[in-house]
């Protein structure tokens, strides 16, 4: 597997919490909504997550972040809640300068993705959901035995999460990756200890219980692909089916696995990657130029579109109601962001990325 490289930055959420986010790869932007147990730096050479990162960043600019209380993001925070998590995603997207992009929601990242897409439909091109759910534990009519089991698990987190001995954490690892190899289990056990404190882990897990985005799911209008392991030990298969049923037009793909996090050695992960790649390619046609060059500002995109049509600075200025000097001042950063030296090279790159795909309306 090639060495993975990333660029880590920080942004502030609505309440001043510092959120760490990482960018890697090249291509149309793909944002992974935060889920439990992440650490941007520790994941990079992981026997569990590295195959995912290598695949998804091979044809996308992958943006992922640590949720509040976890990883490289601020650990000491006043609020840990579903709404705060949605606000953190909004902050990362704005800080990264993204205009339109695809979303990946795994586990509770699914509900965060649904909430974001329902509130910002103009910015989400498509969504991929893996092992997700729309309803938290308390919204699934749990039995008294299930409630007792959940309380006991919370106590185990509080008592044993931070210990050097991984025995307590192994219980959770066995739910996330029951069919893993010893090396993968050992790494996941350590991730649990590295990713957050015992107190924060309890707060985070508790905050999931009341999640309910079933109404918001029915408002989603972009293409959605839902994948779920048939025998997922951590998240019931029925929750994946429910999401696909709620979202209009969503496509559902069952996967043959018991793992909540699919592993490199199992055929289910190869199937997921193939479905994922094909689904994202389906959006490359009409929205190719919207996905390309995510670091351009809206004004720069307008100018590049007209540039790709072969207009000179005077014509672009007339079209956009700008001065020629303003257009000229925008050309230099456009060339820099496209990593080209000349105007003609920029036109070639823009056309390859889908700009100038349709005729310009009359300037009349």
N, C-alpha and C positions, 0 to 999 in steps of 0.2 A: 504494500500500500504506500503511495507517495506521501511524503511529509506534508502535513497540514499546517498552513499558516493562517493567521487571523490578525485583525486589527481591533483592539479593544478600546472603547471610549466610554464616557460617562455622560449621562444627562440627568436632569432633575424632573421628577414627577410633580403632580399638582400640589403636593404638600411639602415639597423640598427634598423628598427622599431621593438619594442618588442611586440611579439604576445603571448597572454595567451592561453594555451590549457589544457584540462582536460581529464583524463583517468578514466574510471569506468567499472566495470564488469570483467568477465573472458570469454575467448573463442577466436575464430578467430577474428582478428582485423577488425573493421568497422569504417571508417573515415567519419564524417559528414562535408562536405565542408561548409564553412561559408555562412550564409545568413543574411539578415537585421534583426535588432531587437533581438540581443542576449546579454546575460550577464551570464557567466558561473555560478556565485554564485547565482544570483537572480532566475535563472531558476530551481534550484534544488528542491524547494518546490512549484512549480508553478501548479495551477489547469489546465493550458493549456499544458505545456511541460512535467511535471513530469510523466504522463502516457507513453509518448514516451520514456523517458529516462529509466524508469523501464523496459519496454518491450525490448528495444534494447540492454540494458546491461545485460539482463538475460541470453543470450546465445552468447554474443559477448563481446570483449574488445572494448568499444565504446570510440573513440577519437573525441572530438569536440573542437572548438576554437572560440574565438571572433575575427571578422575581424578588421582590422586596423581602428582606430577611434571609436571603440565600446567596451562596456563592460570593461573587465579588461586589454585589449590590450591598447597600447599607443593611447591617444586621439589626441595629437598635432602632426599631421603628414603632411609632405609636399605633398605627393602624395596619392590620393585616385582614383584608376582606376581599370579596369578589369584586366589588366596585373599584377598590384601590388597584387591583390587578388589571382591570380594564383600562383605568387611567394610566397605568404604567406602560401598557402597550401603546396607547395613544401618544405618550411622550416619546417613546423610542422611535416610532414611525415618523413623528415630526422632526426629531433630532437627526434622523438619517436622511431627511429631505425627500422622502418617497411620495410620489404622486398617486401611483396606481401599482398594485402588486398582488401576488398570490399569498394566501395565508395557510400555514400548517398548524393544526391544532391536535395535540396528542394529550390523552387523559383529560385533566381539567382545563388544559389549553384549548380544548374543543369548545367549552362553554364561553371562554374568553373571546375566542375567534368569532363565535356566533353573535355575541353581544356587540363586538366591534363592527362586524359587517352589517348588522341591522341598523346601527347608528350612523355608519359612514358608507352607505352602499356605493357612492360614487368613486370610492378609492380601492375597493376590493374586486379584483378581477375574477378570482376563483378560490375555492377553499378545499383543502384536503384534510380529512379527519381520520385519525388513527387511534383506535382503542379509546374513544371518547364517550362522553355522557352529557346529557342535557339536564339531568336531575341529580342533585346531591343525595347522599344516603338517607337523610331525613325525609326526602320527598318521594321515597320509593315504598312507603308503607312497611317499614322494617318490623320484623317479629320481635317480641321481647328478648328472645335468645340472641338475635343479631345486635340489638342495642347493647346487651351485656358484653358481647364479644368486642364491640367497638370501643366501649369504655375500657375494657381490659387492655386493648391494643394501645390506647392512649397512655395508660399507666406504664406500659412497657417502654414506650418511647421516652417518657419523662425519666424513667429510672435507668434505662440502659443505653440510650442512643449515643451518649458521649463517651462510653467506656472503651478502653483499649480492647477488651475481650469482645469479639463480634457476635457472641452467642445471641444476644437480644436482637441485634440488627438482622441476623440471619433469618429470623421469622419473616421479616418484611421482604428481604431479598428473595425468599422462596415463593412469595406471592408475585413479585414482579418478573422474575426469570426462573421459574421452576425447573426448566430443562437446560439449565446452563452448565458450563464446565467449571471446574474448581477455580481456574484463573478468573473467569468472569464473575463468579460469586464473590471471590475475595475483593475484586475491584469494586463491585457494587456495595459490598459491606463498608468499604472505606469511603465511598462516595457519600453514603448516608451520614457518616461522622464528619466528613469534610464540608458538606454542603450547607449545614446549618446547625444551630444549637438545639439541644433537647427541648428547651422552652419554646423556641420558635417553631420547631417541628410540630409540637402539639397545637400551637395556635394555627398553623397553616392547615393541618389536617382537619381541625375543627371547623375552619372557615368554609370548607367544601360542603358541609352537610346540608346547608339551606339553599344551595345553588338551584335555580330553576329558570332555564332559558327556553322552555318549551314554546311559549308564546312568541318569543323573538325568532326562534328557528323557523316558524311559519312565515316570517317576513322576508327571509333570505331569497334573493332573486338571481344571484350569480350561480354559475355551475358549481356543483359540490360533489366530491368523491368521498365516500365513507368506507373505510376498511376496518374490520374488526376480527380478531382471532376467535374462532368458534368456541374454544375451550379456555378462553382467557380466565386465569385464576383470580386476577385482581379486579377486573371490571366485567360484569355480566354481558354476555353476547346480546341479550335482549335490549340493553341500553343502546348498543350500536344500531340495531334494527329500528329502534324508536326514532333515533336521530334521522335516519334515512327516510322514514315514513313522514316525519314532520316537515322536512325541508322540501319544497316543491321541486320535482325533477331530479332529486339527488340520486346518484347511482351507488348501489351497495355491493361491496365485494367481501364475502366471507373468506377468511384465511384459516388454513389448517395448522393450528398451533395452540399451546397452552400458555405461551409467554405473553405478558403484557407489553414488554419491550422485545420486539423480534430480534433474533440474534443472527450473526453472520452465517453460521453453519446451516441454518434451516431453510428449506425451499420457500417457506412462506415469505421470508424477507426478499428473496429474489422476485417473487410474484408482486409483492408490494412495490418494489422499486420500478418494475416494468409498468405496472398500472399508473404509478405516480408520474413517471416520465411521459407516458403517452397522454395522460390527462393534461399535463402542463403544456405539451406540444399542441394540443387542440386549441389552445388559446393564443398560439403564436401568430395566427393569421391576422384577424381583424385588429387585434390589440398589440401587435408586435411593436409599433412605434411608441405605444404608451408604456410598455415595459422596458424599452431600451433606454440606456443612459440615465439611470435613476438619479444621478447627481446633478442633472440639469434643473434649473429653475423653470417655472411655468413660462416666463418671458423668453428665456433662452430656447425653450422647446418651440415656441411660436416662430422665433427667428430661424431656427434650424429647419423647420418645416418649409418655410418660404425659400430658404437658401437651397434646400434640396430640389425645389422646383426650378431653380436656376435664376432666381431674381437677384438683381444687384442691390446695393445698399439703398439707393434712392427709391427703388420700387418697394423694398421691404418697409422703409420708413413711411411711404405713402399708405401702404396697406394697414400698418399698425398705428398710424397717427403719431409717429415718433420723429425725432430729428435724425438726420443722417449720422450725427456724432454719437447719439445714443446707440444706434444700430452698430456702428463701428466699435464702440466700447464693449458691446456684448459679444462680438465675434471672437475676440482674443480668448476670453474664458471658455467659450464653446470649443475652440480648437484645443485648448489645454485639457478639458474634460474628456474630449474624444480621443486624446492622445495622438493628435495629428499636427502637422506643421503648416499645411496649406489649406486654402479654401476648397480647392478641388478635391483634396483627400477627405475633407469633412463631408462634402457632397456625396462621395462614394460610400463612406461609412453610414451616412444617414439613410441613403436609399437601400443599402443592404439591410438595415434595421427596420425597414417598413415605412420610412418617411416618404412623402410625395406619392403615396400609393393611389390616391384619388385626385382627379383634376381640381384645380383651384376654382372656386366660384368667381364670377365676373367681378372685377374691382369697381365696376359701374358705380 
